[in-house]
Amino acid sequence: MNAFTQASPTLYSFRRCPYAMRARMAVLYAGCAVEIIEVSLKAKPADMLARSPKGTVPVLMCGDQVIDESLDVMRWALAQNDPDDWLLTNTPSAQLDMKALIGKNDQGFKQHLDRYKYAVRHPEYSQEHYRQSGEVFLQTLEDRLSQQDFLLAGHLSLADIALAPFVRQFCYVDPEWFWQSPYPHLQVWLRRFLASELFVAVMAKR
């Protein structure tokens, strides 16, 4: 029996966490039968902590398998079903591009985002400084989206879904600034994402 047909995999999640958002979207898109459990960050489930001691979401439990990295959860789901080719399986160069772009988001932009959002905790520099640091990545995305509607192809890919929750969070630190910023193609891309049935569905309060 493969992972897709095992009974009742469980996904521990937190509604507003961007890592958990992208995992939930991949699971829903792929049509995986997964029980989603909303976690209280102040009272994390003992079973989750026993099997993933680092205590962060998302955590997917599928039989004896524990997957506690969001990208791995996404790839697990897409391995079951990927009808619109989010993985860009026929374009090896795009797959390498995808890996690099997601890496820049997770390892660089996320740090600038956290400091921009919680600037009071990082008084070494101003909030504007942290925003400008994050804007380097926003400009990278803007340049890509000025050429096509999505980041890597003419349709949604894993990269769009993996990055959008973080751009959303950056936007929400100061929405007035973001929607007036010089990134029109990025704004269109984010608006499309926020209005999508997939995002609306995974953000519905449980």
C-alpha positions in Angstrom: 0.0 0.0 0.0 1.5 3.4 -1.0 1.3 6.6 1.0 -1.6 7.9 -1.0 -3.8 4.9 -0.1 -2.9 4.6 3.5 -5.8 5.4 5.8 -6.1 8.8 7.4 -2.7 10.6 7.2 -2.7 13.5 9.6 -1.3 17.0 8.9 -0.6 19.2 11.9 -1.0 22.8 10.8 -1.4 26.4 11.9 -3.7 28.6 9.8 -1.6 31.7 9.5 1.9 30.1 9.2 3.2 30.5 5.6 4.9 27.1 5.7 1.7 25.4 6.8 -0.3 27.4 4.1 1.8 26.1 1.3 1.7 22.5 2.6 -2.1 22.7 2.9 -2.5 24.0 -0.6 -0.4 21.2 -2.1 -2.4 18.6 -0.2 -5.8 20.1 -1.3 -4.6 20.5 -4.9 -3.5 16.9 -5.1 -6.7 15.7 -3.6 -5.0 13.8 -0.8 -7.3 12.4 1.9 -5.6 14.0 4.9 -7.0 14.9 8.3 -5.8 18.5 9.1 -5.4 19.3 12.8 -5.1 23.0 13.7 -2.4 23.4 16.4 -2.4 25.8 19.2 1.1 27.1 19.4 0.8 27.5 23.1 -0.4 23.9 23.6 1.1 21.7 20.9 -0.2 18.1 20.7 1.9 15.6 22.6 1.7 13.1 19.7 3.1 15.7 17.3 5.9 16.6 19.7 6.7 13.0 20.3 7.2 12.3 16.6 8.6 15.7 15.6 10.5 17.1 18.6 11.4 20.4 16.9 7.7 21.4 17.4 7.1 23.4 14.2 4.3 23.0 11.7 3.5 21.5 9.3 4.0 17.9 10.3 2.6 15.1 8.2 2.1 11.7 9.8 1.4 8.9 7.4 1.7 5.6 9.1 5.3 5.3 10.3 6.4 8.1 8.1 6.9 11.6 9.6 7.4 14.5 7.2 8.1 17.8 9.1 9.4 20.1 6.4 6.8 22.0 4.3 8.5 21.5 1.0 8.7 17.8 1.6 5.0 17.7 2.5 4.3 19.5 -0.8 6.4 17.0 -2.8 4.7 14.1 -1.0 1.4 15.4 -2.1 2.4 16.1 -5.6 3.9 12.7 -5.9 0.4 11.3 -5.4 -1.2 13.6 -8.0 -0.1 16.6 -9.9 -2.6 17.2 -12.7 -1.4 20.6 -13.7 2.3 19.7 -13.5 3.3 22.0 -10.7 6.6 20.1 -10.6 7.4 21.0 -14.2 8.5 17.5 -14.8 9.2 17.9 -18.5 11.5 20.9 -18.0 14.7 20.0 -16.1 16.1 23.5 -16.3 13.0 24.9 -14.8 13.2 22.4 -11.9 16.7 23.7 -11.1 15.4 27.3 -11.3 12.6 26.3 -9.0 14.9 24.9 -6.4 17.1 28.0 -6.5 14.2 30.4 -6.3 12.6 28.7 -3.4 16.0 28.5 -1.7 16.4 32.3 -2.0 12.9 32.7 -0.5 13.4 30.3 2.4 17.0 31.1 3.3 17.2 34.8 2.5 13.9 36.6 2.0 12.3 34.9 5.0 15.0 36.4 7.3 14.4 39.9 5.9 10.6 39.4 6.2 10.9 38.4 9.9 13.0 41.4 10.7 10.7 43.7 8.8 7.7 42.3 10.5 9.2 42.3 14.0 11.6 45.3 13.6 11.1 46.2 17.3 13.0 43.0 18.1 15.9 44.0 15.9 16.7 47.6 16.8 20.1 47.4 15.0 18.4 48.9 11.9 15.1 50.6 11.1 12.1 48.8 9.8 12.6 50.6 6.5 16.1 49.1 6.2 14.7 45.6 6.6 11.9 46.4 4.1 14.5 47.6 1.6 16.5 44.4 2.1 13.4 42.3 1.4 12.7 44.4 -1.7 15.8 43.0 -3.5 13.9 39.7 -3.7 10.6 41.4 -4.6 12.4 43.0 -7.5 13.6 39.6 -8.6 10.0 38.3 -8.6 8.8 41.5 -10.4 11.3 41.0 -13.2 10.1 37.4 -13.7 6.5 38.3 -13.6 7.0 41.1 -16.1 7.7 38.4 -18.7 4.8 36.0 -17.8 1.9 35.6 -15.4 3.7 33.0 -13.2 7.2 32.7 -11.8 8.5 29.8 -13.9 6.0 28.8 -16.6 2.8 29.8 -18.2 0.9 28.2 -15.4 1.1 27.7 -11.6 4.1 25.8 -10.4 5.4 24.6 -7.0 7.4 27.9 -6.9 4.3 30.1 -7.0 2.6 28.2 -4.2 5.7 28.0 -2.1 6.5 31.7 -2.3 3.1 33.4 -2.3 2.4 32.9 1.4 5.6 34.8 2.3 5.0 37.6 -0.2 1.5 37.9 1.4 3.0 38.2 4.8 5.4 40.8 3.6 2.5 42.8 2.1 0.5 42.6 5.3 3.2 44.3 7.4 2.3 47.6 5.6 -0.4 47.0 3.0 -0.7 50.7 2.1 3.0 50.7 1.2 2.9 47.4 -0.7 0.0 48.3 -2.9 1.6 51.6 -3.9 5.0 50.1 -4.4 6.7 49.9 -7.8 5.9 46.2 -8.3 2.8 46.1 -10.5 3.3 42.6 -11.9 3.9 41.2 -8.4 0.8 42.9 -7.1 -1.3 41.3 -9.9 0.2 38.0 -9.1 -0.5 38.3 -5.4 -4.0 39.5 -5.9 -4.7 36.5 -8.2 -3.3 34.2 -5.5 -5.3 35.7 -2.7 -8.5 35.4 -4.8 -7.9 31.9 -5.9 -10.3 29.1 -4.8 -7.4 27.1 -3.5 -6.1 29.8 -1.2 -9.6 30.7 0.0 -10.4 27.1 0.7 -7.2 26.4 2.8 -7.7 29.6 4.8 -11.3 28.9 5.8 -11.5 28.7 9.6 -11.9 25.2 10.8 
